[in-house]
């Protein structure tokens, strides 16, 4: 799957994968419908950073979740 193309399907994949990697308990903040496709590049950058980083500290996880909130509708 190529995530370079902006699409609702790719956005949903990125959001779900970030939720899994961040081990988010409250799935409601990771609903793809709550994120605008216009923020795809920013969300993809966060996803890429998360994949590269692998494990996060508690503080880093909280920072990622706070950043995700900025891109919610």
N, C-alpha and C positions, 0 to 999 in steps of 0.2 A: 504494500500500500504506500503510495506516495502522498505525503502530507503537504507537499509544496503547493498544491492546488487548493484555493479557497473553496470550500463547499460545506454545506450543513453536515454532511456525513463525516467529513474530516474533523470538523469542529466538535461534533459529538464524540468521536473517538478520542480526541485530545483531552476533552473535559473528563471523560470516564477514566482514561488512563491516569491522568493527574490525580483524580480522586483515589484511585487504587494505590498509586505510588505514595501519596500523602497519608494513606490509611484514614481517610475522612470517615468519621462515624455518622455524621449527619449528611446523608445523601442529598438533602434538599439544596444545599449550597453548590452541588455539582450537577445540577440539572441543565443540560445543554440548551434548553429552551430559554433559560435565563441569561444567556450570553449572546451578544450581537456579533454577527459575522463580520461587521466592520472592524472588530477588535481581533480578528483572526491572527494577524501577524504578531501582535503582542502576546496573545495566548500561546501561539506556536513557539515563540521565543522562550516563554516560561517553561513550556513542555520540554523543549530541547535542553534547557539548563537543568531541569529536574532529572532528565535521563542521564545527562553527563555527570551530574553530581552523585547520583545514586542515593546513598543514605544521607539523611538530614538530621541535624540536631532538633530538639524540641523548639528552640527559638527560630531556627530556619524554617521549620514547618509552619509555625505560626505566621511568620513573615510571608511565606508563599500564599497561605490562605487569606491573609489580609490583602495581598496584592490581587488575588482573584476576585475579591469583593469589589475592587475598583472597576472591574470590567463587567460586572453584572448589570443587567438592564434596570 
